[in-house]
Amino acid sequence: MTTVTFDTLELVDKLKSAGIPQAQAEAVVRVISEAQESLITRDHLDSRLDRATAPIHTDLAVLKWMMGAVLAGVLSLVLKAFF
């Protein structure tokens, strides 16, 4: 899983220079870092979607074979009736 990385010390320094106390700046950076860990990526979402739709793809493949067999049977009956 890919994550966006950033320099936490630099962010703490920027927050401190903006007037935020050291402890509060560190807490903000810690919360941002922890929030990034719970983000999902497009690859993760795609793999979960593939797993969720796999049974549907299997069912569709079976239905295609069944429709082919039915159409072949109907076609053979039509050809037998006219020839």
Jmol script that loads the backbone (N, CA, C; Angstrom):
load data "model"
ATOM      1  N   MET A   1       0.847  -1.162   0.000  1.00  0.00           N
ATOM      2  CA  MET A   1       0.000   0.000   0.000  1.00  0.00           C
ATOM      3  C   MET A   1       0.897   1.230   0.000  1.00  0.00           C
ATOM      4  N   THR A   2       0.653   2.156  -0.881  1.00  0.00           N
ATOM      5  CA  THR A   2       1.457   3.368  -0.942  1.00  0.00           C
ATOM      6  C   THR A   2       0.856   4.443  -0.050  1.00  0.00           C
ATOM      7  N   THR A   3       1.728   5.206   0.564  1.00  0.00           N
ATOM      8  CA  THR A   3       1.274   6.301   1.412  1.00  0.00           C
ATOM      9  C   THR A   3       2.021   7.564   1.031  1.00  0.00           C
ATOM     10  N   VAL A   4       1.424   8.664   1.361  1.00  0.00           N
ATOM     11  CA  VAL A   4       2.067   9.946   1.136  1.00  0.00           C
ATOM     12  C   VAL A   4       2.980  10.208   2.320  1.00  0.00           C
ATOM     13  N   THR A   5       4.230  10.475   2.041  1.00  0.00           N
ATOM     14  CA  THR A   5       5.170  10.737   3.129  1.00  0.00           C
ATOM     15  C   THR A   5       5.478  12.220   3.191  1.00  0.00           C
ATOM     16  N   PHE A   6       5.729  12.688   4.393  1.00  0.00           N
ATOM     17  CA  PHE A   6       6.102  14.075   4.580  1.00  0.00           C
ATOM     18  C   PHE A   6       7.035  14.175   5.781  1.00  0.00           C
ATOM     19  N   ASP A   7       7.776  15.261   5.828  1.00  0.00           N
ATOM     20  CA  ASP A   7       8.733  15.482   6.900  1.00  0.00           C
ATOM     21  C   ASP A   7       7.991  16.008   8.119  1.00  0.00           C
ATOM     22  N   THR A   8       7.825  15.148   9.130  1.00  0.00           N
ATOM     23  CA  THR A   8       7.049  15.545  10.300  1.00  0.00           C
ATOM     24  C   THR A   8       7.759  16.613  11.112  1.00  0.00           C
ATOM     25  N   LEU A   9       9.085  16.534  11.193  1.00  0.00           N
ATOM     26  CA  LEU A   9       9.826  17.538  11.951  1.00  0.00           C
ATOM     27  C   LEU A   9       9.692  18.912  11.301  1.00  0.00           C
ATOM     28  N   GLU A  10       9.739  18.936   9.980  1.00  0.00           N
ATOM     29  CA  GLU A  10       9.578  20.208   9.275  1.00  0.00           C
ATOM     30  C   GLU A  10       8.186  20.785   9.509  1.00  0.00           C
ATOM     31  N   LEU A  11       7.174  19.928   9.516  1.00  0.00           N
ATOM     32  CA  LEU A  11       5.813  20.398   9.764  1.00  0.00           C
ATOM     33  C   LEU A  11       5.662  20.934  11.182  1.00  0.00           C
ATOM     34  N   VAL A  12       6.288  20.259  12.151  1.00  0.00           N
ATOM     35  CA  VAL A  12       6.256  20.745  13.528  1.00  0.00           C
ATOM     36  C   VAL A  12       6.912  22.120  13.607  1.00  0.00           C
ATOM     37  N   ASP A  13       8.056  22.275  12.937  1.00  0.00           N
ATOM     38  CA  ASP A  13       8.751  23.564  12.930  1.00  0.00           C
ATOM     39  C   ASP A  13       7.900  24.657  12.296  1.00  0.00           C
ATOM     40  N   LYS A  14       7.220  24.348  11.200  1.00  0.00           N
ATOM     41  CA  LYS A  14       6.356  25.341  10.544  1.00  0.00           C
ATOM     42  C   LYS A  14       5.191  25.736  11.448  1.00  0.00           C
ATOM     43  N   LEU A  15       4.613  24.743  12.127  1.00  0.00           N
ATOM     44  CA  LEU A  15       3.515  25.052  13.041  1.00  0.00           C
ATOM     45  C   LEU A  15       4.000  25.896  14.217  1.00  0.00           C
ATOM     46  N   LYS A  16       5.194  25.584  14.726  1.00  0.00           N
ATOM     47  CA  LYS A  16       5.751  26.384  15.822  1.00  0.00           C
ATOM     48  C   LYS A  16       6.032  27.812  15.371  1.00  0.00           C
ATOM     49  N   SER A  17       6.534  27.969  14.165  1.00  0.00           N
ATOM     50  CA  SER A  17       6.815  29.319  13.673  1.00  0.00           C
ATOM     51  C   SER A  17       5.527  30.100  13.406  1.00  0.00           C
ATOM     52  N   ALA A  18       4.413  29.392  13.241  1.00  0.00           N
ATOM     53  CA  ALA A  18       3.128  30.058  13.052  1.00  0.00           C
ATOM     54  C   ALA A  18       2.498  30.433  14.388  1.00  0.00           C
ATOM     55  N   GLY A  19       3.152  30.062  15.503  1.00  0.00           N
ATOM     56  CA  GLY A  19       2.662  30.462  16.806  1.00  0.00           C
ATOM     57  C   GLY A  19       1.989  29.367  17.608  1.00  0.00           C
ATOM     58  N   ILE A  20       2.035  28.146  17.135  1.00  0.00           N
ATOM     59  CA  ILE A  20       1.421  27.030  17.860  1.00  0.00           C
ATOM     60  C   ILE A  20       2.458  26.473  18.834  1.00  0.00           C
ATOM     61  N   PRO A  21       2.072  26.190  20.068  1.00  0.00           N
ATOM     62  CA  PRO A  21       3.029  25.633  21.035  1.00  0.00           C
ATOM     63  C   PRO A  21       3.577  24.278  20.576  1.00  0.00           C
ATOM     64  N   GLN A  22       4.772  23.943  21.057  1.00  0.00           N
ATOM     65  CA  GLN A  22       5.485  22.721  20.664  1.00  0.00           C
ATOM     66  C   GLN A  22       4.622  21.473  20.859  1.00  0.00           C
ATOM     67  N   ALA A  23       4.042  21.307  22.028  1.00  0.00           N
ATOM     68  CA  ALA A  23       3.253  20.097  22.320  1.00  0.00           C
ATOM     69  C   ALA A  23       2.036  20.000  21.409  1.00  0.00           C
ATOM     70  N   GLN A  24       1.391  21.120  21.149  1.00  0.00           N
ATOM     71  CA  GLN A  24       0.212  21.113  20.286  1.00  0.00           C
ATOM     72  C   GLN A  24       0.610  20.819  18.843  1.00  0.00           C
ATOM     73  N   ALA A  25       1.726  21.372  18.386  1.00  0.00           N
ATOM     74  CA  ALA A  25       2.196  21.116  17.024  1.00  0.00           C
ATOM     75  C   ALA A  25       2.532  19.642  16.837  1.00  0.00           C
ATOM     76  N   GLU A  26       3.171  19.043  17.843  1.00  0.00           N
ATOM     77  CA  GLU A  26       3.505  17.619  17.759  1.00  0.00           C
ATOM     78  C   GLU A  26       2.236  16.767  17.743  1.00  0.00           C
ATOM     79  N   ALA A  27       1.239  17.167  18.519  1.00  0.00           N
ATOM     80  CA  ALA A  27      -0.020  16.416  18.542  1.00  0.00           C
ATOM     81  C   ALA A  27      -0.725  16.494  17.187  1.00  0.00           C
ATOM     82  N   VAL A  28      -0.708  17.659  16.567  1.00  0.00           N
ATOM     83  CA  VAL A  28      -1.340  17.814  15.248  1.00  0.00           C
ATOM     84  C   VAL A  28      -0.644  16.923  14.220  1.00  0.00           C
ATOM     85  N   VAL A  29       0.678  16.932  14.237  1.00  0.00           N
ATOM     86  CA  VAL A  29       1.441  16.109  13.280  1.00  0.00           C
ATOM     87  C   VAL A  29       1.195  14.631  13.543  1.00  0.00           C
ATOM     88  N   ARG A  30       1.100  14.236  14.808  1.00  0.00           N
ATOM     89  CA  ARG A  30       0.840  12.832  15.140  1.00  0.00           C
ATOM     90  C   ARG A  30      -0.537  12.404  14.623  1.00  0.00           C
ATOM     91  N   VAL A  31      -1.531  13.262  14.772  1.00  0.00           N
ATOM     92  CA  VAL A  31      -2.878  12.947  14.289  1.00  0.00           C
ATOM     93  C   VAL A  31      -2.891  12.817  12.769  1.00  0.00           C
ATOM     94  N   ILE A  32      -2.176  13.690  12.078  1.00  0.00           N
ATOM     95  CA  ILE A  32      -2.103  13.615  10.616  1.00  0.00           C
ATOM     96  C   ILE A  32      -1.440  12.305  10.184  1.00  0.00           C
ATOM     97  N   SER A  33      -0.361  11.947  10.862  1.00  0.00           N
ATOM     98  CA  SER A  33       0.341  10.703  10.519  1.00  0.00           C
ATOM     99  C   SER A  33      -0.538   9.481  10.744  1.00  0.00           C
ATOM    100  N   GLU A  34      -1.254   9.461  11.856  1.00  0.00           N
ATOM    101  CA  GLU A  34      -2.134   8.321  12.143  1.00  0.00           C
ATOM    102  C   GLU A  34      -3.306   8.260  11.168  1.00  0.00           C
ATOM    103  N   ALA A  35      -3.800   9.417  10.744  1.00  0.00           N
ATOM    104  CA  ALA A  35      -4.922   9.442   9.795  1.00  0.00           C
ATOM    105  C   ALA A  35      -4.498   8.894   8.440  1.00  0.00           C
ATOM    106  N   GLN A  36      -3.256   9.143   8.059  1.00  0.00           N
ATOM    107  CA  GLN A  36      -2.779   8.645   6.772  1.00  0.00           C
ATOM    108  C   GLN A  36      -2.676   7.128   6.743  1.00  0.00           C
ATOM    109  N   GLU A  37      -2.467   6.517   7.890  1.00  0.00           N
ATOM    110  CA  GLU A  37      -2.351   5.053   7.929  1.00  0.00           C
ATOM    111  C   GLU A  37      -3.667   4.363   7.609  1.00  0.00           C
ATOM    112  N   SER A  38      -4.790   5.043   7.870  1.00  0.00           N
ATOM    113  CA  SER A  38      -6.082   4.407   7.631  1.00  0.00           C
ATOM    114  C   SER A  38      -6.650   4.707   6.252  1.00  0.00           C
ATOM    115  N   LEU A  39      -5.921   5.442   5.429  1.00  0.00           N
ATOM    116  CA  LEU A  39      -6.392   5.729   4.078  1.00  0.00           C
ATOM    117  C   LEU A  39      -6.256   4.488   3.207  1.00  0.00           C
ATOM    118  N   ILE A  40      -7.183   4.306   2.283  1.00  0.00           N
ATOM    119  CA  ILE A  40      -7.058   3.200   1.346  1.00  0.00           C
ATOM    120  C   ILE A  40      -6.616   3.746  -0.004  1.00  0.00           C
ATOM    121  N   THR A  41      -5.904   2.937  -0.734  1.00  0.00           N
ATOM    122  CA  THR A  41      -5.421   3.351  -2.039  1.00  0.00           C
ATOM    123  C   THR A  41      -6.327   2.789  -3.121  1.00  0.00           C
ATOM    124  N   ARG A  42      -6.125   3.255  -4.309  1.00  0.00           N
ATOM    125  CA  ARG A  42      -6.911   2.782  -5.446  1.00  0.00           C
ATOM    126  C   ARG A  42      -6.659   1.287  -5.689  1.00  0.00           C
ATOM    127  N   ASP A  43      -5.401   0.853  -5.546  1.00  0.00           N
ATOM    128  CA  ASP A  43      -5.079  -0.567  -5.730  1.00  0.00           C
ATOM    129  C   ASP A  43      -5.815  -1.430  -4.712  1.00  0.00           C
ATOM    130  N   HIS A  44      -5.857  -0.972  -3.465  1.00  0.00           N
ATOM    131  CA  HIS A  44      -6.556  -1.723  -2.422  1.00  0.00           C
ATOM    132  C   HIS A  44      -8.044  -1.807  -2.732  1.00  0.00           C
ATOM    133  N   LEU A  45      -8.610  -0.695  -3.156  1.00  0.00           N
ATOM    134  CA  LEU A  45     -10.029  -0.677  -3.495  1.00  0.00           C
ATOM    135  C   LEU A  45     -10.321  -1.562  -4.699  1.00  0.00           C
ATOM    136  N   ASP A  46      -9.456  -1.516  -5.716  1.00  0.00           N
ATOM    137  CA  ASP A  46      -9.640  -2.362  -6.899  1.00  0.00           C
ATOM    138  C   ASP A  46      -9.573  -3.844  -6.547  1.00  0.00           C
ATOM    139  N   SER A  47      -8.632  -4.226  -5.671  1.00  0.00           N
ATOM    140  CA  SER A  47      -8.516  -5.641  -5.311  1.00  0.00           C
ATOM    141  C   SER A  47      -9.737  -6.102  -4.517  1.00  0.00           C
ATOM    142  N   ARG A  48     -10.256  -5.256  -3.641  1.00  0.00           N
ATOM    143  CA  ARG A  48     -11.463  -5.625  -2.892  1.00  0.00           C
ATOM    144  C   ARG A  48     -12.664  -5.728  -3.817  1.00  0.00           C
ATOM    145  N   LEU A  49     -12.744  -4.833  -4.794  1.00  0.00           N
ATOM    146  CA  LEU A  49     -13.840  -4.878  -5.754  1.00  0.00           C
ATOM    147  C   LEU A  49     -13.756  -6.138  -6.611  1.00  0.00           C
ATOM    148  N   ASP A  50     -12.554  -6.512  -7.014  1.00  0.00           N
ATOM    149  CA  ASP A  50     -12.372  -7.742  -7.794  1.00  0.00           C
ATOM    150  C   ASP A  50     -12.809  -8.967  -6.998  1.00  0.00           C
ATOM    151  N   ARG A  51     -12.447  -9.006  -5.721  1.00  0.00           N
ATOM    152  CA  ARG A  51     -12.857 -10.144  -4.899  1.00  0.00           C
ATOM    153  C   ARG A  51     -14.366 -10.177  -4.707  1.00  0.00           C
ATOM    154  N   ALA A  52     -14.976  -9.005  -4.593  1.00  0.00           N
ATOM    155  CA  ALA A  52     -16.419  -8.959  -4.375  1.00  0.00           C
ATOM    156  C   ALA A  52     -17.195  -9.354  -5.625  1.00  0.00           C
ATOM    157  N   THR A  53     -16.673  -9.050  -6.807  1.00  0.00           N
ATOM    158  CA  THR A  53     -17.393  -9.343  -8.041  1.00  0.00           C
ATOM    159  C   THR A  53     -16.992 -10.675  -8.674  1.00  0.00           C
ATOM    160  N   ALA A  54     -16.052 -11.383  -8.089  1.00  0.00           N
ATOM    161  CA  ALA A  54     -15.616 -12.667  -8.656  1.00  0.00           C
ATOM    162  C   ALA A  54     -16.765 -13.675  -8.775  1.00  0.00           C
ATOM    163  N   PRO A  55     -17.624 -13.821  -7.763  1.00  0.00           N
ATOM    164  CA  PRO A  55     -18.742 -14.774  -7.927  1.00  0.00           C
ATOM    165  C   PRO A  55     -19.687 -14.376  -9.061  1.00  0.00           C
ATOM    166  N   ILE A  56     -19.865 -13.098  -9.272  1.00  0.00           N
ATOM    167  CA  ILE A  56     -20.737 -12.645 -10.361  1.00  0.00           C
ATOM    168  C   ILE A  56     -20.145 -13.030 -11.711  1.00  0.00           C
ATOM    169  N   HIS A  57     -18.835 -12.852 -11.857  1.00  0.00           N
ATOM    170  CA  HIS A  57     -18.181 -13.229 -13.112  1.00  0.00           C
ATOM    171  C   HIS A  57     -18.297 -14.728 -13.358  1.00  0.00           C
ATOM    172  N   THR A  58     -18.185 -15.518 -12.301  1.00  0.00           N
ATOM    173  CA  THR A  58     -18.325 -16.968 -12.438  1.00  0.00           C
ATOM    174  C   THR A  58     -19.739 -17.329 -12.879  1.00  0.00           C
ATOM    175  N   ASP A  59     -20.725 -16.708 -12.247  1.00  0.00           N
ATOM    176  CA  ASP A  59     -22.114 -16.977 -12.619  1.00  0.00           C
ATOM    177  C   ASP A  59     -22.392 -16.579 -14.067  1.00  0.00           C
ATOM    178  N   LEU A  60     -21.840 -15.458 -14.493  1.00  0.00           N
ATOM    179  CA  LEU A  60     -22.042 -15.027 -15.880  1.00  0.00           C
ATOM    180  C   LEU A  60     -21.402 -16.000 -16.866  1.00  0.00           C
ATOM    181  N   ALA A  61     -20.255 -16.554 -16.520  1.00  0.00           N
ATOM    182  CA  ALA A  61     -19.612 -17.523 -17.403  1.00  0.00           C
ATOM    183  C   ALA A  61     -20.482 -18.772 -17.545  1.00  0.00           C
ATOM    184  N   VAL A  62     -21.060 -19.219 -16.446  1.00  0.00           N
ATOM    185  CA  VAL A  62     -21.941 -20.394 -16.488  1.00  0.00           C
ATOM    186  C   VAL A  62     -23.180 -20.094 -17.344  1.00  0.00           C
ATOM    187  N   LEU A  63     -23.739 -18.892 -17.167  1.00  0.00           N
ATOM    188  CA  LEU A  63     -24.917 -18.521 -17.957  1.00  0.00           C
ATOM    189  C   LEU A  63     -24.598 -18.446 -19.444  1.00  0.00           C
ATOM    190  N   LYS A  64     -23.417 -17.981 -19.791  1.00  0.00           N
ATOM    191  CA  LYS A  64     -23.033 -17.934 -21.209  1.00  0.00           C
ATOM    192  C   LYS A  64     -22.994 -19.345 -21.797  1.00  0.00           C
ATOM    193  N   TRP A  65     -22.417 -20.295 -21.078  1.00  0.00           N
ATOM    194  CA  TRP A  65     -22.368 -21.670 -21.564  1.00  0.00           C
ATOM    195  C   TRP A  65     -23.766 -22.259 -21.696  1.00  0.00           C
ATOM    196  N   MET A  66     -24.614 -21.982 -20.726  1.00  0.00           N
ATOM    197  CA  MET A  66     -25.982 -22.506 -20.779  1.00  0.00           C
ATOM    198  C   MET A  66     -26.747 -21.904 -21.949  1.00  0.00           C
ATOM    199  N   MET A  67     -26.604 -20.615 -22.190  1.00  0.00           N
ATOM    200  CA  MET A  67     -27.287 -19.974 -23.318  1.00  0.00           C
ATOM    201  C   MET A  67     -26.766 -20.532 -24.641  1.00  0.00           C
ATOM    202  N   GLY A  68     -25.468 -20.791 -24.708  1.00  0.00           N
ATOM    203  CA  GLY A  68     -24.909 -21.392 -25.919  1.00  0.00           C
ATOM    204  C   GLY A  68     -25.501 -22.762 -26.185  1.00  0.00           C
ATOM    205  N   ALA A  69     -25.647 -23.560 -25.123  1.00  0.00           N
ATOM    206  CA  ALA A  69     -26.217 -24.893 -25.290  1.00  0.00           C
ATOM    207  C   ALA A  69     -27.680 -24.811 -25.716  1.00  0.00           C
ATOM    208  N   VAL A  70     -28.432 -23.903 -25.126  1.00  0.00           N
ATOM    209  CA  VAL A  70     -29.845 -23.742 -25.482  1.00  0.00           C
ATOM    210  C   VAL A  70     -29.976 -23.271 -26.922  1.00  0.00           C
ATOM    211  N   LEU A  71     -29.175 -22.272 -27.308  1.00  0.00           N
ATOM    212  CA  LEU A  71     -29.235 -21.775 -28.684  1.00  0.00           C
ATOM    213  C   LEU A  71     -28.842 -22.853 -29.688  1.00  0.00           C
ATOM    214  N   ALA A  72     -27.855 -23.669 -29.355  1.00  0.00           N
ATOM    215  CA  ALA A  72     -27.460 -24.751 -30.248  1.00  0.00           C
ATOM    216  C   ALA A  72     -28.602 -25.767 -30.396  1.00  0.00           C
ATOM    217  N   GLY A  73     -29.282 -26.058 -29.292  1.00  0.00           N
ATOM    218  CA  GLY A  73     -30.406 -26.990 -29.355  1.00  0.00           C
ATOM    219  C   GLY A  73     -31.553 -26.440 -30.187  1.00  0.00           C
ATOM    220  N   VAL A  74     -31.885 -25.162 -29.993  1.00  0.00           N
ATOM    221  CA  VAL A  74     -32.961 -24.545 -30.771  1.00  0.00           C
ATOM    222  C   VAL A  74     -32.582 -24.497 -32.241  1.00  0.00           C
ATOM    223  N   LEU A  75     -31.346 -24.129 -32.522  1.00  0.00           N
ATOM    224  CA  LEU A  75     -30.893 -24.064 -33.912  1.00  0.00           C
ATOM    225  C   LEU A  75     -30.953 -25.442 -34.571  1.00  0.00           C
ATOM    226  N   SER A  76     -30.574 -26.472 -33.835  1.00  0.00           N
ATOM    227  CA  SER A  76     -30.640 -27.815 -34.430  1.00  0.00           C
ATOM    228  C   SER A  76     -32.096 -28.225 -34.694  1.00  0.00           C
ATOM    229  N   LEU A  77     -33.024 -27.850 -33.822  1.00  0.00           N
ATOM    230  CA  LEU A  77     -34.433 -28.167 -34.054  1.00  0.00           C
ATOM    231  C   LEU A  77     -34.982 -27.413 -35.244  1.00  0.00           C
ATOM    232  N   VAL A  78     -34.595 -26.134 -35.382  1.00  0.00           N
ATOM    233  CA  VAL A  78     -35.062 -25.333 -36.525  1.00  0.00           C
ATOM    234  C   VAL A  78     -34.511 -25.918 -37.823  1.00  0.00           C
ATOM    235  N   LEU A  79     -33.243 -26.245 -37.837  1.00  0.00           N
ATOM    236  CA  LEU A  79     -32.649 -26.811 -39.049  1.00  0.00           C
ATOM    237  C   LEU A  79     -33.274 -28.173 -39.381  1.00  0.00           C
ATOM    238  N   LYS A  80     -33.569 -28.980 -38.359  1.00  0.00           N
ATOM    239  CA  LYS A  80     -34.174 -30.294 -38.581  1.00  0.00           C
ATOM    240  C   LYS A  80     -35.594 -30.131 -39.166  1.00  0.00           C
ATOM    241  N   ALA A  81     -36.308 -29.100 -38.722  1.00  0.00           N
ATOM    242  CA  ALA A  81     -37.672 -28.897 -39.198  1.00  0.00           C
ATOM    243  C   ALA A  81     -37.711 -28.447 -40.643  1.00  0.00           C
ATOM    244  N   PHE A  82     -36.753 -27.681 -41.087  1.00  0.00           N
ATOM    245  CA  PHE A  82     -36.789 -27.135 -42.442  1.00  0.00           C
ATOM    246  C   PHE A  82     -35.950 -27.913 -43.448  1.00  0.00           C
ATOM    247  N   PHE A  83     -35.045 -28.756 -43.001  1.00  0.00           N
ATOM    248  CA  PHE A  83     -34.202 -29.470 -43.976  1.00  0.00           C
ATOM    249  C   PHE A  83     -34.338 -30.930 -43.831  1.00  0.00           C
TER     250      PHE A  83
END
end "model"
wireframe off; spacefill off
backbone 0.3
color backbone group
